[in-house]
Amino acid sequence: MLKLEAAAAFVAVAESGSITEAARRMALSKSV
């Protein structure tokens, strides 16, 4: 995963409050 994608994932988790919800929003598996 690129650093920019990692930062976007971090922001998505922070905004949603949930890794599962962030993964759903970003269309990723939870393990990525």
N, CA, C, O and CB atoms as a CASP TS submission, in Angstrom:
PFRMAT TS
TARGET T0000
AUTHOR 0000-0000-0000
METHOD Language model
MODEL 1
PARENT N/A
ATOM      1  N   MET     1       0.857  -1.184   0.000  1.00  0.00           N
ATOM      2  CA  MET     1       0.000   0.000   0.000  1.00  0.00           C
ATOM      3  C   MET     1       0.897   1.240   0.000  1.00  0.00           C
ATOM      4  O   MET     1       1.871   1.307   0.750  1.00  0.00           O
ATOM      5  CB  MET     1      -0.972   0.003   1.239  1.00  0.00           C
ATOM      6  N   LEU     2       0.574   2.186  -0.818  1.00  0.00           N
ATOM      7  CA  LEU     2       1.329   3.429  -0.876  1.00  0.00           C
ATOM      8  C   LEU     2       1.091   4.253   0.380  1.00  0.00           C
ATOM      9  O   LEU     2       0.074   4.090   1.054  1.00  0.00           O
ATOM     10  CB  LEU     2       0.949   4.235  -2.123  1.00  0.00           C
ATOM     11  N   LYS     3       2.028   5.133   0.691  1.00  0.00           N
ATOM     12  CA  LYS     3       1.900   5.965   1.885  1.00  0.00           C
ATOM     13  C   LYS     3       0.642   6.824   1.837  1.00  0.00           C
ATOM     14  O   LYS     3      -0.011   7.029   2.860  1.00  0.00           O
ATOM     15  CB  LYS     3       3.129   6.851   2.044  1.00  0.00           C
ATOM     16  N   LEU     4       0.302   7.325   0.656  1.00  0.00           N
ATOM     17  CA  LEU     4      -0.899   8.147   0.514  1.00  0.00           C
ATOM     18  C   LEU     4      -2.147   7.327   0.808  1.00  0.00           C
ATOM     19  O   LEU     4      -3.074   7.813   1.457  1.00  0.00           O
ATOM     20  CB  LEU     4      -0.980   8.749  -0.899  1.00  0.00           C
ATOM     21  N   GLU     5      -2.174   6.081   0.332  1.00  0.00           N
ATOM     22  CA  GLU     5      -3.308   5.200   0.612  1.00  0.00           C
ATOM     23  C   GLU     5      -3.385   4.880   2.102  1.00  0.00           C
ATOM     24  O   GLU     5      -4.478   4.803   2.663  1.00  0.00           O
ATOM     25  CB  GLU     5      -3.197   3.902  -0.206  1.00  0.00           C
ATOM     26  N   ALA     6      -2.237   4.694   2.744  1.00  0.00           N
ATOM     27  CA  ALA     6      -2.206   4.420   4.176  1.00  0.00           C
ATOM     28  C   ALA     6      -2.750   5.612   4.954  1.00  0.00           C
ATOM     29  O   ALA     6      -3.486   5.438   5.926  1.00  0.00           O
ATOM     30  CB  ALA     6      -0.775   4.088   4.634  1.00  0.00           C
ATOM     31  N   ALA     7      -2.392   6.814   4.533  1.00  0.00           N
ATOM     32  CA  ALA     7      -2.896   8.014   5.192  1.00  0.00           C
ATOM     33  C   ALA     7      -4.403   8.133   5.003  1.00  0.00           C
ATOM     34  O   ALA     7      -5.118   8.508   5.932  1.00  0.00           O
ATOM     35  CB  ALA     7      -2.188   9.266   4.650  1.00  0.00           C
ATOM     36  N   ALA     8      -4.888   7.818   3.811  1.00  0.00           N
ATOM     37  CA  ALA     8      -6.328   7.868   3.548  1.00  0.00           C
ATOM     38  C   ALA     8      -7.056   6.845   4.408  1.00  0.00           C
ATOM     39  O   ALA     8      -8.145   7.119   4.913  1.00  0.00           O
ATOM     40  CB  ALA     8      -6.621   7.615   2.053  1.00  0.00           C
ATOM     41  N   ALA     9      -6.460   5.669   4.578  1.00  0.00           N
ATOM     42  CA  ALA     9      -7.067   4.640   5.424  1.00  0.00           C
ATOM     43  C   ALA     9      -7.115   5.107   6.870  1.00  0.00           C
ATOM     44  O   ALA     9      -8.123   4.906   7.547  1.00  0.00           O
ATOM     45  CB  ALA     9      -6.287   3.315   5.317  1.00  0.00           C
ATOM     46  N   PHE    10      -6.049   5.724   7.354  1.00  0.00           N
ATOM     47  CA  PHE    10      -6.009   6.246   8.721  1.00  0.00           C
ATOM     48  C   PHE    10      -7.107   7.280   8.937  1.00  0.00           C
ATOM     49  O   PHE    10      -7.808   7.243   9.948  1.00  0.00           O
ATOM     50  CB  PHE    10      -4.634   6.864   9.021  1.00  0.00           C
ATOM     51  N   VAL    11      -7.255   8.194   7.996  1.00  0.00           N
ATOM     52  CA  VAL    11      -8.290   9.228   8.094  1.00  0.00           C
ATOM     53  C   VAL    11      -9.676   8.592   8.082  1.00  0.00           C
ATOM     54  O   VAL    11     -10.550   9.003   8.846  1.00  0.00           O
ATOM     55  CB  VAL    11      -8.158  10.245   6.937  1.00  0.00           C
ATOM     56  N   ALA    12      -9.885   7.604   7.234  1.00  0.00           N
ATOM     57  CA  ALA    12     -11.188   6.936   7.159  1.00  0.00           C
ATOM     58  C   ALA    12     -11.531   6.262   8.479  1.00  0.00           C
ATOM     59  O   ALA    12     -12.678   6.318   8.924  1.00  0.00           O
ATOM     60  CB  ALA    12     -11.198   5.903   6.025  1.00  0.00           C
ATOM     61  N   VAL    13     -10.540   5.619   9.115  1.00  0.00           N
ATOM     62  CA  VAL    13     -10.775   4.982  10.416  1.00  0.00           C
ATOM     63  C   VAL    13     -11.093   6.045  11.461  1.00  0.00           C
ATOM     64  O   VAL    13     -12.013   5.873  12.261  1.00  0.00           O
ATOM     65  CB  VAL    13      -9.543   4.144  10.855  1.00  0.00           C
ATOM     66  N   ALA    14     -10.344   7.134  11.458  1.00  0.00           N
ATOM     67  CA  ALA    14     -10.581   8.200  12.430  1.00  0.00           C
ATOM     68  C   ALA    14     -11.969   8.805  12.258  1.00  0.00           C
ATOM     69  O   ALA    14     -12.658   9.066  13.244  1.00  0.00           O
ATOM     70  CB  ALA    14      -9.515   9.288  12.296  1.00  0.00           C
ATOM     71  N   GLU    15     -12.380   9.027  11.023  1.00  0.00           N
ATOM     72  CA  GLU    15     -13.687   9.637  10.765  1.00  0.00           C
ATOM     73  C   GLU    15     -14.838   8.690  11.086  1.00  0.00           C
ATOM     74  O   GLU    15     -15.865   9.112  11.619  1.00  0.00           O
ATOM     75  CB  GLU    15     -13.780  10.076   9.316  1.00  0.00           C
ATOM     76  N   SER    16     -14.665   7.415  10.763  1.00  0.00           N
ATOM     77  CA  SER    16     -15.765   6.470  10.960  1.00  0.00           C
ATOM     78  C   SER    16     -15.767   5.871  12.361  1.00  0.00           C
ATOM     79  O   SER    16     -16.801   5.399  12.833  1.00  0.00           O
ATOM     80  CB  SER    16     -15.686   5.359   9.932  1.00  0.00           C
ATOM     81  N   GLY    17     -14.614   5.886  13.028  1.00  0.00           N
ATOM     82  CA  GLY    17     -14.520   5.306  14.360  1.00  0.00           C
ATOM     83  C   GLY    17     -14.457   3.794  14.354  1.00  0.00           C
ATOM     84  O   GLY    17     -14.569   3.167  15.408  1.00  0.00           O
ATOM     85  N   SER    18     -14.281   3.197  13.187  1.00  0.00           N
ATOM     86  CA  SER    18     -14.304   1.743  13.077  1.00  0.00           C
ATOM     87  C   SER    18     -13.472   1.296  11.886  1.00  0.00           C
ATOM     88  O   SER    18     -13.606   1.831  10.785  1.00  0.00           O
ATOM     89  CB  SER    18     -15.748   1.229  12.947  1.00  0.00           C
ATOM     90  N   ILE    19     -12.610   0.309  12.114  1.00  0.00           N
ATOM     91  CA  ILE    19     -11.827  -0.239  11.007  1.00  0.00           C
ATOM     92  C   ILE    19     -12.750  -0.903   9.997  1.00  0.00           C
ATOM     93  O   ILE    19     -12.553  -0.779   8.788  1.00  0.00           O
ATOM     94  CB  ILE    19     -10.779  -1.247  11.522  1.00  0.00           C
ATOM     95  N   THR    20     -13.754  -1.606  10.496  1.00  0.00           N
ATOM     96  CA  THR    20     -14.692  -2.295   9.609  1.00  0.00           C
ATOM     97  C   THR    20     -15.432  -1.303   8.718  1.00  0.00           C
ATOM     98  O   THR    20     -15.552  -1.520   7.513  1.00  0.00           O
ATOM     99  CB  THR    20     -15.696  -3.118  10.425  1.00  0.00           C
ATOM    100  N   GLU    21     -15.923  -0.224   9.301  1.00  0.00           N
ATOM    101  CA  GLU    21     -16.647   0.785   8.529  1.00  0.00           C
ATOM    102  C   GLU    21     -15.717   1.476   7.542  1.00  0.00           C
ATOM    103  O   GLU    21     -16.103   1.736   6.402  1.00  0.00           O
ATOM    104  CB  GLU    21     -17.292   1.819   9.461  1.00  0.00           C
ATOM    105  N   ALA    22     -14.500   1.775   7.968  1.00  0.00           N
ATOM    106  CA  ALA    22     -13.536   2.417   7.072  1.00  0.00           C
ATOM    107  C   ALA    22     -13.212   1.506   5.890  1.00  0.00           C
ATOM    108  O   ALA    22     -13.135   1.972   4.753  1.00  0.00           O
ATOM    109  CB  ALA    22     -12.246   2.779   7.834  1.00  0.00           C
ATOM    110  N   ALA    23     -13.025   0.224   6.147  1.00  0.00           N
ATOM    111  CA  ALA    23     -12.749  -0.728   5.068  1.00  0.00           C
ATOM    112  C   ALA    23     -13.923  -0.790   4.102  1.00  0.00           C
ATOM    113  O   ALA    23     -13.729  -0.855   2.888  1.00  0.00           O
ATOM    114  CB  ALA    23     -12.455  -2.129   5.638  1.00  0.00           C
ATOM    115  N   ARG    24     -15.135  -0.769   4.633  1.00  0.00           N
ATOM    116  CA  ARG    24     -16.320  -0.796   3.773  1.00  0.00           C
ATOM    117  C   ARG    24     -16.363   0.450   2.899  1.00  0.00           C
ATOM    118  O   ARG    24     -16.628   0.360   1.700  1.00  0.00           O
ATOM    119  CB  ARG    24     -17.608  -0.904   4.619  1.00  0.00           C
ATOM    120  N   ARG    25     -16.105   1.607   3.488  1.00  0.00           N
ATOM    121  CA  ARG    25     -16.132   2.864   2.732  1.00  0.00           C
ATOM    122  C   ARG    25     -15.073   2.896   1.638  1.00  0.00           C
ATOM    123  O   ARG    25     -15.298   3.451   0.563  1.00  0.00           O
ATOM    124  CB  ARG    25     -15.933   4.044   3.670  1.00  0.00           C
ATOM    125  N   MET    26     -13.918   2.298   1.917  1.00  0.00           N
ATOM    126  CA  MET    26     -12.813   2.318   0.958  1.00  0.00           C
ATOM    127  C   MET    26     -12.806   1.093   0.050  1.00  0.00           C
ATOM    128  O   MET    26     -11.915   0.948  -0.786  1.00  0.00           O
ATOM    129  CB  MET    26     -11.494   2.412   1.693  1.00  0.00           C
ATOM    130  N   ALA    27     -13.778   0.222   0.204  1.00  0.00           N
ATOM    131  CA  ALA    27     -13.887  -1.016  -0.580  1.00  0.00           C
ATOM    132  C   ALA    27     -12.634  -1.882  -0.436  1.00  0.00           C
ATOM    133  O   ALA    27     -12.111  -2.406  -1.419  1.00  0.00           O
ATOM    134  CB  ALA    27     -14.126  -0.688  -2.063  1.00  0.00           C
ATOM    135  N   LEU    28     -12.159  -2.023   0.812  1.00  0.00           N
ATOM    136  CA  LEU    28     -10.992  -2.844   1.118  1.00  0.00           C
ATOM    137  C   LEU    28     -11.368  -3.933   2.109  1.00  0.00           C
ATOM    138  O   LEU    28     -12.376  -3.833   2.808  1.00  0.00           O
ATOM    139  CB  LEU    28      -9.846  -1.980   1.676  1.00  0.00           C
ATOM    140  N   SER    29     -10.551  -4.967   2.160  1.00  0.00           N
ATOM    141  CA  SER    29     -10.744  -5.957   3.216  1.00  0.00           C
ATOM    142  C   SER    29     -10.183  -5.371   4.510  1.00  0.00           C
ATOM    143  O   SER    29      -9.340  -4.475   4.467  1.00  0.00           O
ATOM    144  CB  SER    29     -10.050  -7.327   2.858  1.00  0.00           C
ATOM    145  N   LYS    30     -10.641  -5.865   5.652  1.00  0.00           N
ATOM    146  CA  LYS    30     -10.180  -5.352   6.938  1.00  0.00           C
ATOM    147  C   LYS    30      -8.709  -5.637   7.184  1.00  0.00           C
ATOM    148  O   LYS    30      -8.074  -4.944   7.978  1.00  0.00           O
ATOM    149  CB  LYS    30     -11.000  -5.942   8.052  1.00  0.00           C
ATOM    150  N   SER    31      -8.158  -6.638   6.522  1.00  0.00           N
ATOM    151  CA  SER    31      -6.764  -7.014   6.750  1.00  0.00           C
ATOM    152  C   SER    31      -5.769  -6.166   5.969  1.00  0.00           C
ATOM    153  O   SER    31      -4.564  -6.282   6.192  1.00  0.00           O
ATOM    154  CB  SER    31      -6.568  -8.453   6.395  1.00  0.00           C
ATOM    155  N   VAL    32      -6.234  -5.328   5.071  1.00  0.00           N
ATOM    156  CA  VAL    32      -5.325  -4.518   4.247  1.00  0.00           C
ATOM    157  C   VAL    32      -4.799  -3.357   5.043  1.00  0.00           C
ATOM    158  O   VAL    32      -4.018  -2.557   4.527  1.00  0.00           O
ATOM    159  CB  VAL    32      -6.026  -4.011   2.982  1.00  0.00           C
TER
END
